[in-house]
Amino acid sequence: MIEEPLCVAVSGLHLGENAQPGPGVIRSLREALGDRVRIIGLAYDVLDSSLYAPGLLDEAFMLPYPSASPEAYLDRLLEIDDELKLDALIPCLDAELPVLERVSGALAARDIRCLLPGRDALAARAKDRLPALCRSLGVSTPETRVVLDTGELASAAAALGFPLVIKGALCDAEVVHGREQAETAFHRLAATWGLPVLAQRFVSGDEYNVAVLGDGRGGSHGAVAMRKTIVTRLGKAWGAVTVNDAAVLETAERLVRGLRWLGGCEVELLRDRRGRVELVEINPRFPAWIYLATAAGANLPLGLLELALGRKPPVFEGYRAGTFYVRHAAEVIGSMSDIEGMAYRGRKSSVPAPPNAARPNQLYAASPKRAVAQF
């Protein structure tokens, strides 16, 4: 059990229609550790909404985008460590993982603990390699085609039919209902995430997600399944309820076992109209809804922190089915000096929680993601 005060950096701070996991991870750690943890937010945009949420962060810093260069990314992390002495870093965005894997030795030399999945496991769950993974593990998945140009897109659409799911190489997806929509989605996703783009057969059914903390040896320290009850136009869960579904949990555990996954992940599944469970994708970090798992009795982010620190976390053997959430939209308030501090100094101190206030729930900031000039 963690007793001494810790300084933990967490990324993925934006909440909105496409919410990021950082705030749920932070809430889980604060709930378990109270004043034994100091939370440092790592942001990539001055309008990442949790920067301005009262009582959530103790300090916050801007980082260069992971795509800038591993050297620039590492230099900034080490600057922050020089001042604050970080004990652990919990990355909550997919794009950070390849860069952190490259700089992991330098972080370890500074005693900054960061739990990362193995390189082979990370590659094997990539979207374009999921069909091969599923075949090897006996898991069903919707038929998927790799698409490099509009000609291949037309061929995929003819074979798979409409509606069709168009997916970016790293993340993002769109359901399209005709050729023009498909081509628009292809060009948008290729410009944002690069090639290849994927075309996947649309499957109608109930959507389930499973959050898992893998032990790196084929087992897990806990898994929590939920069924989506409110879905946004982007396919994201705005509301969900925990379920104890044996087939859903067994499928997720089979994948984690086959990958020998280390750390947090999210397994996205569908149960089609025939009752068959199909894998949609595997995300290599906890989901934005991870606080639901904590509220249901399985604090997986706390387990991940303990695992990163080299300690044996508890095994979360059960959780309360029937625990639900609805994401709550509210404004977070700040001043222009807050934004200017992040934009020009790359740093922001904490926003105190109001007296006797509860910790903030999931917040929604609908601002376009570009900085000071907007105001």
C-alpha positions in Angstrom: 0.0 0.0 0.0 1.3 3.5 -0.9 2.1 5.5 2.2 4.7 8.1 1.3 3.8 11.2 -0.7 4.2 10.8 -4.5 4.5 13.2 -7.4 2.7 11.7 -10.4 2.5 13.2 -13.9 -0.6 12.4 -16.0 -1.4 13.3 -19.6 -4.6 13.2 -21.7 -6.4 16.1 -19.9 -9.1 17.2 -22.3 -12.7 16.4 -21.8 -15.3 16.9 -24.5 -17.2 14.8 -27.0 -13.9 12.9 -27.6 -12.9 12.7 -24.0 -9.4 11.7 -22.8 -8.6 9.4 -19.9 -6.4 11.7 -17.7 -9.2 13.2 -15.5 -10.6 9.7 -14.7 -7.2 8.4 -13.8 -6.5 11.5 -11.6 -9.9 11.2 -9.8 -9.2 7.6 -9.1 -5.7 8.3 -7.6 -7.0 11.3 -5.6 -9.8 9.2 -4.2 -7.4 6.5 -3.0 -4.4 8.5 -1.9 -5.8 11.9 -0.9 -2.9 14.2 0.2 -0.4 11.4 -0.4 -0.3 12.2 -4.1 0.6 15.4 -6.0 -0.8 15.4 -9.5 1.1 17.1 -12.3 -0.9 17.6 -15.5 0.9 17.3 -18.9 -0.9 19.2 -21.6 -0.5 19.6 -25.4 -3.0 22.4 -25.8 -3.6 25.5 -23.7 -7.4 24.7 -23.9 -7.2 21.2 -22.5 -10.2 21.6 -20.3 -8.9 20.0 -17.1 -6.2 22.6 -16.8 -8.9 24.9 -15.5 -11.0 22.4 -13.4 -10.9 23.3 -9.7 -9.2 20.8 -7.4 -8.0 18.4 -10.1 -4.3 19.4 -10.7 -1.6 20.6 -8.4 0.6 21.9 -11.3 0.4 21.8 -15.0 3.0 22.1 -17.8 2.9 22.3 -21.6 4.7 19.5 -23.5 5.8 19.5 -27.2 3.7 17.1 -29.3 5.2 13.6 -29.3 5.7 14.0 -33.1 8.1 16.9 -32.6 11.1 14.8 -31.7 11.9 12.3 -28.9 14.8 14.6 -27.8 12.5 17.7 -27.4 9.9 15.6 -25.6 12.5 14.1 -23.2 14.2 17.4 -22.5 10.9 18.9 -21.4 10.1 16.0 -19.1 13.5 16.3 -17.5 13.1 20.0 -17.0 9.9 19.3 -15.1 11.6 16.5 -13.1 14.5 18.9 -12.2 12.0 21.1 -10.4 9.5 18.7 -9.0 11.2 15.2 -8.8 8.6 13.1 -10.5 8.0 9.6 -9.1 5.9 8.3 -11.9 4.4 9.2 -15.3 1.1 7.8 -16.5 0.6 8.3 -20.2 -3.0 8.4 -21.3 -2.7 9.0 -25.1 -1.9 6.4 -27.8 0.6 8.7 -29.6 2.8 9.1 -26.6 3.7 5.4 -26.3 6.2 5.0 -29.1 8.1 8.1 -28.0 8.1 7.1 -24.3 9.4 3.6 -25.3 12.3 5.3 -27.1 13.2 7.5 -24.0 12.3 4.9 -21.4 16.0 4.3 -20.5 16.6 8.0 -19.8 13.4 8.2 -17.6 14.5 5.1 -15.7 17.9 6.6 -15.1 16.1 9.5 -13.4 14.0 7.1 -11.4 10.8 8.2 -13.2 8.6 5.1 -13.3 6.5 4.6 -16.4 4.7 1.4 -17.1 4.6 0.6 -20.9 3.3 -2.3 -22.9 5.8 -4.5 -24.7 6.8 -3.4 -28.2 5.5 -6.6 -29.8 2.2 -6.5 -27.9 1.7 -2.8 -28.9 2.4 -3.7 -32.6 0.2 -6.8 -32.5 -2.9 -4.8 -31.4 -2.5 -2.2 -34.1 -5.7 -1.8 -36.1 -4.3 -3.1 -39.4 -3.0 -6.3 -37.6 -6.2 -7.1 -35.6 -7.5 -9.7 -38.0 -4.3 -11.7 -37.8 -4.4 -11.4 -34.0 -8.0 -12.5 -33.8 -7.4 -15.5 -36.1 -4.5 -16.7 -33.9 -6.6 -16.4 -30.7 -9.9 -17.6 -32.0 -11.7 -14.3 -31.5 -14.2 -12.9 -34.0 -13.8 -9.5 -35.6 -15.6 -7.6 -38.4 -14.0 -8.0 -41.8 -11.5 -5.2 -42.3 -9.6 -4.0 -45.4 -6.5 -1.9 -45.5 -7.0 1.1 -47.8 -4.2 3.2 -49.3 -6.2 5.2 -52.0 -9.7 6.0 -53.2 -9.5 3.1 -55.7 -9.0 0.6 -52.9 -11.7 2.4 -50.9 -14.2 1.8 -53.7 -13.2 -1.9 -53.9 -13.6 -2.2 -50.1 -17.0 -0.5 -50.1 -18.2 -2.9 -52.9 -17.1 -5.9 -50.9 -18.2 -4.8 -47.5 -21.3 -2.7 -48.3 -22.8 0.3 -46.6 -23.0 1.5 -43.9 -19.2 1.2 -43.6 -16.8 2.1 -40.8 -13.7 4.1 -41.9 -10.9 4.2 -39.3 -7.7 6.2 -38.9 -4.4 4.3 -38.5 -4.0 5.4 -34.9 -7.5 6.4 -33.7 -10.7 8.0 -34.9 -13.5 6.4 -36.8 -16.6 7.4 -38.8 -19.6 5.5 -40.0 -20.4 6.4 -43.6 -23.5 5.6 -45.7 -22.3 6.3 -49.2 -19.4 6.7 -51.6 -19.1 10.5 -51.2 -19.1 10.3 -47.4 -16.6 7.5 -47.5 -14.2 9.5 -49.6 -14.5 12.5 -47.4 -13.8 10.4 -44.3 -10.9 8.8 -46.0 -9.2 12.1 -46.9 -9.8 13.5 -43.4 -8.4 10.5 -41.6 -5.5 10.1 -43.9 -4.6 13.8 -43.5 -4.9 13.6 -39.7 -3.4 10.2 -38.9 -1.6 9.1 -42.1 -1.9 5.9 -44.1 -3.2 3.3 -44.1 -6.8 4.0 -43.5 -9.0 1.0 -42.7 -12.5 0.1 -44.0 -14.4 -2.2 -41.6 -17.7 -4.0 -42.1 -20.4 -2.3 -40.0 -21.9 -4.6 -37.4 -25.2 -3.7 -35.7 -25.5 -4.7 -32.0 -24.8 -3.7 -28.4 -21.5 -2.1 -27.7 -19.3 -3.2 -24.7 -16.0 -2.0 -23.5 -13.7 -3.7 -21.0 -10.9 -1.9 -19.0 -8.1 -4.3 -18.0 -4.9 -4.0 -16.0 -2.6 -6.6 -17.5 0.3 -8.1 -15.5 2.6 -8.6 -18.5 2.6 -12.4 -18.0 -0.8 -13.2 -19.5 -2.9 -12.5 -16.5 -4.6 -9.4 -15.1 -5.0 -7.6 -11.9 -8.6 -6.8 -12.7 -11.1 -6.2 -15.5 -14.3 -4.2 -15.6 -16.9 -4.5 -18.4 -19.5 -1.9 -19.3 -22.3 -1.6 -21.9 -22.7 1.7 -23.6 -26.1 3.3 -23.0 -25.6 6.8 -24.5 -23.4 7.1 -27.6 -22.3 10.4 -29.3 -22.1 10.9 -33.0 -18.4 9.9 -32.8 -19.4 6.6 -31.2 -18.0 7.6 -27.8 -19.8 6.5 -24.6 -21.6 9.5 -23.0 -23.3 7.1 -20.6 -22.7 3.4 -19.6 -23.5 0.8 -17.0 -21.2 -1.9 -15.6 -22.2 -5.5 -16.5 -21.0 -8.9 -15.4 -21.1 -10.6 -18.8 -19.1 -13.8 -18.9 -18.6 -13.9 -22.7 -17.5 -10.2 -22.9 -15.0 -10.6 -20.0 -13.7 -13.9 -21.3 -13.0 -12.4 -24.8 -11.1 -9.5 -23.3 -9.1 -11.8 -21.0 -8.2 -14.1 -23.9 -6.8 -11.1 -25.8 -4.8 -9.8 -22.8 -3.5 -13.3 -22.2 -2.5 -13.8 -25.9 -0.7 -10.4 -26.0 0.8 -10.8 -22.5 -0.3 -7.2 -22.0 1.4 -5.0 -19.4 -0.5 -2.0 -18.0 -3.9 -0.6 -18.8 -5.9 -1.2 -21.9 -9.4 -1.0 -23.2 -11.0 -3.8 -25.3 -13.9 -2.6 -27.5 -16.4 -5.3 -28.4 -19.8 -5.7 -30.1 -22.4 -8.4 -29.5 -24.2 -8.8 -32.9 -27.8 -9.7 -33.4 -26.9 -13.4 -33.4 -25.3 -13.0 -29.9 -21.7 -13.4 -31.2 -19.1 -11.2 -29.5 -16.7 -9.5 -31.9 -13.6 -7.4 -31.3 -13.7 -3.9 -32.7 -10.3 -2.7 -31.4 -7.8 -2.6 -28.5 -6.7 0.7 -27.1 -3.3 0.7 -25.4 -4.3 2.7 -22.3 -7.2 3.1 -19.9 -10.4 4.6 -21.4 -11.9 8.0 -20.7 -14.6 6.2 -18.6 -12.1 4.6 -16.3 -13.5 6.3 -13.2 -16.6 4.2 -13.6 -14.4 1.1 -12.8 -13.2 2.8 -9.7 -16.7 3.8 -8.7 -17.8 0.1 -9.2 -15.1 -1.1 -6.8 -12.0 -1.7 -8.9 -9.5 1.2 -8.8 -7.4 0.0 -11.7 -5.4 3.3 -12.0 -4.2 2.8 -8.4 -3.2 -0.7 -9.3 -1.3 0.6 -12.4 0.6 3.1 -10.2 1.6 0.4 -7.8 2.7 -1.8 -10.6 4.8 1.0 -12.1 6.4 1.6 -8.7 7.5 -2.1 -8.6 4.9 -3.1 -6.0 2.3 -5.9 -6.1 -1.1 -4.3 -6.6 -4.2 -6.0 -5.3 -6.2 -8.3 -7.6 -9.6 -6.7 -8.2 -11.6 -9.9 -8.3 -15.0 -8.3 -8.5 -16.9 -5.1 -9.1 -20.5 -4.0 -8.7 -22.6 -4.6 -11.8 -25.3 -2.0 -12.3 -23.1 1.0 -11.6 -23.8 3.6 -14.2 -22.5 7.0 -15.3 -23.7 9.8 -17.4 -21.1 12.3 -18.4 -21.9 15.8 -17.1 -21.3 18.9 -19.1 -20.3 22.1 -17.3 -18.2 25.2 -17.9 -14.8 25.5 -16.3 -13.9 29.2 -15.6 -10.6 31.0 -15.8 -9.0 34.2 -16.8 -6.9 35.2 -19.8 -3.9 35.2 -17.5 -4.4 31.4 -17.1 -4.2 30.8 -20.8 -1.4 33.3 -21.3 0.6 31.5 -18.6 0.2 28.2 -20.4 0.8 29.7 -23.9 3.9 31.8 -23.0 5.4 30.2 -19.9 4.3 26.6 -20.5 3.1 26.3 -16.9 0.1 26.8 -14.7 -0.3 26.4 -10.9 -3.3 24.7 -9.3 -6.9 25.9 -9.3 -8.0 25.6 -5.6 -11.1 23.6 -5.0 -14.0 25.7 -3.5 -14.4 25.1 0.3 -16.3 21.8 1.0 -16.7 21.1 -2.7 -16.8 17.6 -4.0 -14.2 16.6 -6.6 -15.3 17.6 -10.1 -17.2 15.2 -12.3 -16.4 14.7 -16.0 -16.4 18.2 -17.4 -17.0 19.3 -21.0 -15.2 22.1 -22.7 -16.5 22.8 -26.2 -13.8 25.3 -27.2 -12.0 24.9 -30.5 -8.5 23.7 -29.9 -6.5 26.7 -30.8 -5.1 29.1 -28.3 -4.9 32.7 -27.3 -5.7 34.4 -30.6 -9.2 33.0 -30.5 -10.0 35.4 -27.6 
